[in-house]
Amino acid sequence: MEIPPVVIDRLPLYARALAALGRTAEAAAQLRRALATAPDLPEARYQYGRLLLQQGRAAEALPHLTAAG
């Protein structure tokens, strides 16, 4: 099932709310979902990079943060 673009654009915001509630695994899953559909979505790249940094995974975070601009 294809996800409508308007939903993809909102997934990073939803993920940020999940992370703020301490639900980081769910936040990461939503960000991966967004990036699977729209790999160049800057907000998803940025949020995923930040989440990886918070988990101590800097090497994995760097490409996402760099791509976010």
N, C-alpha and C positions, 0 to 999 in steps of 0.2 A: 504494500500500500504506500503510495506516494504521500509525503507530508507536504501540505500547502506551504508556500514561501512565508506567509504571514506567521505561521506557527513556528517555523524554523527561526525566524528573526526574534521570536520571544523566548526561545529555549535558554539562551544565556541569562536572561533576567530571572527566569524560573530557577535555573541552576544556582544563581547567586543567592536567591532566597533560601534554597535548600541548604547551601553551604553555611549560611548565617545561622540556620537552625541546628547545625552540627551534623547534617545528613550528607556528608561529603561523598559517600559512595554513590548515592542517588544523583547528586549534583554532577559528578564525573560521568555517570551514565548518560545524563541528558546532554552534556556537552559533547560527548563522543557521538551521540545520535545526531546532533546538529552538524558536527564536522563531517560525518559520513555522508550527509546529504549536501552540505554546502561547505566544502573544505576551505574556502577563502573568506568565510564570515569572520571579520576581525574581532568582534566582541566575543565570539565563542573561542577563538584562538587565545585571546587575552585571558579570559576567565579560566580556561583549561590550564594555561601556563601558570597562572597564579595558584591554582589548586595543586598542581604538581609541585610547585615551589614549597607550598605549605607542608607538603608531605615529605620534603627533603629530597625530591627527585629533580634537582636542578638541570642535570644533563638532558632529561626528557622535556623539561619546561622550556628550555632555551629556544628550540625551533618554533614553538608555538608563540612565544613572546616576540620573537623576531618577525614572524609572519604577520603578527597583529599590527606591526608598525609602531 
